[in-house]
Amino acid sequence: MAIATAQQVLAHLGVTLTDLQSHTGESAVPPTVAEYLPRVFAAAGPGARRTYGTYWERMAAAWGDRPVDAGCGQ
């Protein structure tokens, strides 16, 4: 039953067994804060952009070159 469920989920996602087998195991390089914030801004509604926009700009200025998965102390 678990295999059938997994197959249904993969089919729903459009992932084939070949896709899974061809994966090299290397993780993708995460985007930097400056690369990712425009996506956040575009996805946010007008109220969120008004409320958080200045903070996102500060983040880009201060941490723009950091990967999004870097810790705060790095």
MARZA-804808 format. One record per residue: residue number from 0; x, y, z of N, C-alpha, C in turn. Coordinates in Angstrom, 2 decimals. Atoms other than C-alpha are relative to their C-alpha. Layout:
BEGIN
<num = NUM; nxx = X; nyy = Y; nzz = Z; caxx = X; cayy = Y; cazz = Z; cxx = X; cyy = Y; czz = Z> .
...
//
This chain:
BEGIN
<num = 0; nxx = 0.82; nyy = -1.19; nzz = 0.00; caxx = 0.00; cayy = 0.00; cazz = 0.00; cxx = 0.87; cyy = 1.26; czz = 0.00> .
<num = 1; nxx = -0.88; nyy = -1.16; nzz = -0.05; caxx = 2.84; cayy = 2.42; cazz = 0.80; cxx = 0.62; cyy = 0.27; czz = -1.36> .
<num = 2; nxx = -0.60; nyy = -0.19; nzz = 1.33; caxx = 4.40; cayy = 1.83; cazz = -2.62; cxx = -1.02; cyy = 0.61; czz = -0.96> .
<num = 3; nxx = 1.05; nyy = -0.54; nzz = 0.88; caxx = 1.12; cayy = 2.50; cazz = -4.41; cxx = -0.24; cyy = 1.48; czz = 0.32> .
<num = 4; nxx = 0.19; nyy = -1.39; nzz = -0.41; caxx = 0.69; cayy = 5.71; cazz = -2.41; cxx = 1.15; cyy = 0.85; czz = -0.50> .
<num = 5; nxx = -1.17; nyy = -0.74; nzz = 0.47; caxx = 4.23; cayy = 6.81; cazz = -3.23; cxx = -0.06; cyy = 0.20; czz = -1.51> .
<num = 6; nxx = 0.12; nyy = -0.10; nzz = 1.45; caxx = 3.64; cayy = 6.07; cazz = -6.92; cxx = -1.05; cyy = 1.05; czz = -0.40> .
<num = 7; nxx = 1.04; nyy = -0.99; nzz = 0.29; caxx = 0.46; cayy = 8.16; cazz = -6.87; cxx = 0.51; cyy = 1.41; czz = 0.25> .
<num = 8; nxx = -0.54; nyy = -1.32; nzz = -0.32; caxx = 2.24; cayy = 11.08; cazz = -5.22; cxx = 1.00; cyy = 0.43; czz = -1.07> .
<num = 9; nxx = -0.98; nyy = -0.31; nzz = 1.04; caxx = 5.11; cayy = 10.91; cazz = -7.72; cxx = -0.68; cyy = 0.33; czz = -1.32> .
<num = 10; nxx = 0.75; nyy = -0.26; nzz = 1.23; caxx = 2.67; cayy = 10.75; cazz = -10.62; cxx = -0.66; cyy = 1.37; czz = 0.06> .
<num = 11; nxx = 0.64; nyy = -1.30; nzz = -0.18; caxx = 0.80; cayy = 13.74; cazz = -9.23; cxx = 1.02; cyy = 1.14; czz = -0.17> .
<num = 12; nxx = -1.06; nyy = -1.02; nzz = 0.09; caxx = 4.10; cayy = 15.68; cazz = -9.00; cxx = 0.68; cyy = 0.01; czz = -1.36> .
<num = 13; nxx = -0.64; nyy = 0.07; nzz = 1.31; caxx = 5.14; cayy = 14.60; cazz = -12.48; cxx = 1.43; cyy = -0.49; czz = 0.07> .
<num = 14; nxx = -1.34; nyy = 0.53; nzz = -0.19; caxx = 8.24; cayy = 12.82; cazz = -11.18; cxx = 0.01; cyy = -1.46; czz = -0.41> .
<num = 15; nxx = -0.11; nyy = 1.39; nzz = 0.43; caxx = 9.34; cayy = 9.60; cazz = -12.83; cxx = 1.12; cyy = -0.69; czz = 0.76> .
<num = 16; nxx = -1.08; nyy = 0.78; nzz = -0.61; caxx = 11.57; cayy = 6.82; cazz = -11.57; cxx = 1.34; cyy = 0.41; czz = -0.59> .
<num = 17; nxx = -1.23; nyy = -0.45; nzz = 0.66; caxx = 14.17; cayy = 7.97; cazz = -14.11; cxx = 0.49; cyy = 1.32; czz = 0.60> .
<num = 18; nxx = -0.36; nyy = -1.26; nzz = -0.64; caxx = 14.09; cayy = 11.46; cazz = -12.57; cxx = 0.71; cyy = -0.26; czz = 1.32> .
<num = 19; nxx = -0.59; nyy = 0.30; nzz = -1.30; caxx = 14.85; cayy = 9.98; cazz = -9.17; cxx = 1.36; cyy = -0.68; czz = -0.13> .
<num = 20; nxx = -1.25; nyy = 0.72; nzz = 0.18; caxx = 17.60; cayy = 7.71; cazz = -10.46; cxx = 1.09; cyy = 0.89; czz = -0.56> .
<num = 21; nxx = -1.00; nyy = -0.87; nzz = 0.61; caxx = 19.32; cayy = 10.48; cazz = -12.40; cxx = 0.48; cyy = 1.09; czz = 0.94> .
<num = 22; nxx = -0.42; nyy = -1.00; nzz = -0.98; caxx = 19.59; cayy = 12.70; cazz = -9.34; cxx = 1.39; cyy = -0.36; czz = 0.51> .
<num = 23; nxx = -1.40; nyy = 0.26; nzz = -0.36; caxx = 23.30; cayy = 13.02; cazz = -8.54; cxx = 0.24; cyy = -0.05; czz = 1.50> .
<num = 24; nxx = -0.19; nyy = -0.03; nzz = -1.44; caxx = 22.80; cayy = 13.48; cazz = -4.82; cxx = 0.65; cyy = 1.28; czz = 0.48> .
<num = 25; nxx = -0.59; nyy = -1.28; nzz = -0.37; caxx = 24.50; cayy = 16.86; cazz = -4.90; cxx = -1.13; cyy = 0.98; czz = 0.26> .
<num = 26; nxx = 1.04; nyy = -0.97; nzz = -0.28; caxx = 22.44; cayy = 19.53; cazz = -3.28; cxx = 0.24; cyy = 1.25; czz = -0.83> .
<num = 27; nxx = -0.08; nyy = -1.24; nzz = 0.77; caxx = 21.69; cayy = 22.64; cazz = -5.27; cxx = 0.53; cyy = 1.10; czz = 0.89> .
<num = 28; nxx = -0.51; nyy = -1.14; nzz = -0.75; caxx = 23.42; cayy = 25.81; cazz = -4.23; cxx = -1.17; cyy = 0.92; czz = 0.31> .
<num = 29; nxx = 1.14; nyy = -0.87; nzz = -0.32; caxx = 20.90; cayy = 27.91; cazz = -2.34; cxx = 0.25; cyy = 1.42; czz = -0.49> .
<num = 30; nxx = -0.17; nyy = -1.38; nzz = 0.44; caxx = 20.26; cayy = 31.43; cazz = -3.59; cxx = 0.47; cyy = 0.87; czz = 1.15> .
<num = 31; nxx = -0.37; nyy = -0.97; nzz = -1.03; caxx = 21.66; cayy = 34.41; cazz = -1.76; cxx = -1.26; cyy = 0.75; czz = 0.44> .
<num = 32; nxx = 1.13; nyy = -0.79; nzz = -0.50; caxx = 19.40; cayy = 36.66; cazz = 0.26; cxx = -0.42; cyy = 1.00; czz = -1.07> .
<num = 33; nxx = 0.33; nyy = -1.00; nzz = 1.04; caxx = 19.62; cayy = 39.31; cazz = -2.50; cxx = -0.68; cyy = -0.64; czz = -1.20> .
<num = 34; nxx = 0.64; nyy = 0.69; nzz = 1.12; caxx = 18.64; cayy = 36.74; cazz = -5.13; cxx = -1.42; cyy = -0.45; czz = 0.35> .
<num = 35; nxx = 1.28; nyy = 0.56; nzz = -0.41; caxx = 15.72; cayy = 35.39; cazz = -3.10; cxx = -1.04; cyy = 1.06; czz = 0.36> .
<num = 36; nxx = 0.96; nyy = -1.00; nzz = -0.46; caxx = 14.14; cayy = 38.55; cazz = -1.72; cxx = -0.94; cyy = 0.53; czz = -1.09> .
<num = 37; nxx = 0.97; nyy = -0.43; nzz = 1.02; caxx = 12.67; cayy = 39.68; cazz = -5.08; cxx = -1.15; cyy = -0.99; czz = -0.17> .
<num = 38; nxx = 1.08; nyy = 0.99; nzz = 0.07; caxx = 10.70; cayy = 36.41; cazz = -5.12; cxx = -0.97; cyy = 0.19; czz = 1.16> .
<num = 39; nxx = 0.83; nyy = -0.24; nzz = -1.18; caxx = 9.43; cayy = 37.14; cazz = -1.61; cxx = -0.87; cyy = 1.23; czz = -0.26> .
<num = 40; nxx = 0.71; nyy = -1.25; nzz = 0.26; caxx = 8.48; cayy = 40.66; cazz = -2.61; cxx = -1.11; cyy = -0.21; czz = -1.02> .
<num = 41; nxx = 0.99; nyy = 0.24; nzz = 1.05; caxx = 6.67; cayy = 39.46; cazz = -5.75; cxx = -1.16; cyy = -0.85; czz = 0.50> .
<num = 42; nxx = 1.05; nyy = 0.90; nzz = -0.50; caxx = 4.74; cayy = 36.79; cazz = -3.83; cxx = -0.85; cyy = 0.65; czz = 1.09> .
<num = 43; nxx = 0.70; nyy = -0.64; nzz = -1.12; caxx = 3.71; cayy = 39.12; cazz = -1.00; cxx = -1.12; cyy = 0.90; czz = -0.53> .
<num = 44; nxx = 1.08; nyy = -0.92; nzz = 0.32; caxx = 0.51; cayy = 41.08; cazz = -1.04; cxx = 0.40; cyy = 1.43; czz = 0.30> .
<num = 45; nxx = -0.33; nyy = -1.42; nzz = -0.19; caxx = 0.41; cayy = 44.88; cazz = -0.96; cxx = 0.21; cyy = 0.37; czz = 1.47> .
<num = 46; nxx = -0.15; nyy = -0.32; nzz = -1.43; caxx = -0.03; cayy = 45.00; cazz = 2.82; cxx = 1.31; cyy = -0.50; czz = 0.56> .
<num = 47; nxx = -1.27; nyy = 0.56; nzz = -0.47; caxx = 2.94; cayy = 42.73; cazz = 3.47; cxx = 1.17; cyy = 0.80; czz = -0.58> .
<num = 48; nxx = -1.07; nyy = -0.80; nzz = 0.59; caxx = 5.07; cayy = 44.74; cazz = 1.04; cxx = 0.15; cyy = 1.34; czz = 0.72> .
<num = 49; nxx = -0.04; nyy = -1.26; nzz = -0.75; caxx = 4.12; cayy = 47.95; cazz = 2.85; cxx = 0.61; cyy = -0.21; czz = 1.37> .
<num = 50; nxx = -0.44; nyy = 0.25; nzz = -1.37; caxx = 4.76; cayy = 46.43; cazz = 6.26; cxx = 1.45; cyy = -0.45; czz = 0.07> .
<num = 51; nxx = -1.32; nyy = 0.62; nzz = -0.11; caxx = 7.91; cayy = 44.43; cazz = 5.58; cxx = 1.01; cyy = 0.46; czz = -1.04> .
<num = 52; nxx = -0.89; nyy = -0.41; nzz = 1.08; caxx = 9.39; cayy = 46.07; cazz = 2.48; cxx = 1.29; cyy = 0.65; czz = 0.45> .
<num = 53; nxx = -1.22; nyy = -0.66; nzz = -0.47; caxx = 11.81; cayy = 48.29; cazz = 4.36; cxx = 0.93; cyy = -0.99; czz = 0.71> .
<num = 54; nxx = -0.83; nyy = 1.02; nzz = -0.66; caxx = 13.01; cayy = 45.30; cazz = 6.42; cxx = 0.68; cyy = -0.88; czz = -1.04> .
<num = 55; nxx = -0.60; nyy = 0.81; nzz = 1.07; caxx = 13.57; cayy = 43.26; cazz = 3.25; cxx = 1.13; cyy = 0.76; czz = -0.67> .
<num = 56; nxx = -1.07; nyy = -0.81; nzz = 0.59; caxx = 15.60; cayy = 46.14; cazz = 1.81; cxx = 1.23; cyy = 0.02; czz = 0.91> .
<num = 57; nxx = -1.12; nyy = 0.04; nzz = -0.96; caxx = 17.72; cayy = 46.23; cazz = 4.98; cxx = 0.69; cyy = -1.35; czz = -0.02> .
<num = 58; nxx = -0.59; nyy = 1.34; nzz = 0.08; caxx = 18.22; cayy = 42.47; cazz = 4.79; cxx = 0.88; cyy = -0.12; czz = -1.23> .
<num = 59; nxx = -0.77; nyy = 0.09; nzz = 1.24; caxx = 19.39; cayy = 42.75; cazz = 1.19; cxx = 1.30; cyy = 0.79; czz = 0.12> .
<num = 60; nxx = -1.19; nyy = -0.83; nzz = -0.16; caxx = 21.82; cayy = 45.53; cazz = 2.11; cxx = 1.00; cyy = -0.64; czz = 0.97> .
<num = 61; nxx = -0.89; nyy = 0.55; nzz = -1.03; caxx = 23.22; cayy = 43.79; cazz = 5.19; cxx = 0.46; cyy = -1.42; czz = -0.30> .
<num = 62; nxx = -0.29; nyy = 1.43; nzz = 0.17; caxx = 23.10; cayy = 40.12; cazz = 4.19; cxx = -0.17; cyy = -0.47; czz = -1.43> .
<num = 63; nxx = 0.29; nyy = 0.35; nzz = 1.38; caxx = 22.63; cayy = 40.20; cazz = 0.42; cxx = 0.84; cyy = -1.11; czz = -0.59> .
<num = 64; nxx = -0.89; nyy = 1.00; nzz = 0.59; caxx = 25.63; cayy = 38.01; cazz = -0.35; cxx = -0.02; cyy = -1.35; czz = 0.73> .
<num = 65; nxx = 0.07; nyy = 1.26; nzz = -0.76; caxx = 24.77; cayy = 35.30; cazz = 2.22; cxx = -1.00; cyy = -0.95; czz = -0.63> .
<num = 66; nxx = 1.00; nyy = 0.98; nzz = 0.43; caxx = 23.07; cayy = 32.07; cazz = 1.19; cxx = -1.19; cyy = 0.06; czz = 0.96> .
<num = 67; nxx = 1.18; nyy = -0.07; nzz = -0.85; caxx = 19.50; cayy = 31.92; cazz = 2.51; cxx = 0.03; cyy = -1.02; czz = 1.13> .
<num = 68; nxx = -0.05; nyy = 1.01; nzz = -1.06; caxx = 20.38; cayy = 28.84; cazz = 4.56; cxx = 1.13; cyy = 0.24; czz = 1.00> .
<num = 69; nxx = -1.08; nyy = -0.32; nzz = -0.96; caxx = 23.27; cayy = 30.54; cazz = 6.42; cxx = -0.63; cyy = 0.43; czz = 1.32> .
<num = 70; nxx = 0.47; nyy = -0.40; nzz = -1.31; caxx = 22.81; cayy = 31.04; cazz = 10.13; cxx = 0.26; cyy = 1.48; czz = 0.24> .
<num = 71; nxx = -0.14; nyy = -1.42; nzz = -0.30; caxx = 22.57; cayy = 34.49; cazz = 11.66; cxx = 1.41; cyy = 0.36; czz = 0.48> .
<num = 72; nxx = -1.32; nyy = -0.28; nzz = -0.53; caxx = 25.98; cayy = 34.21; cazz = 13.30; cxx = 1.13; cyy = -0.17; czz = -0.99> .
<num = 73; nxx = -1.06; nyy = 0.26; nzz = 0.99; caxx = 27.85; cayy = 33.46; cazz = 10.08; cxx = 0.39; cyy = 1.25; czz = -0.72> .
//
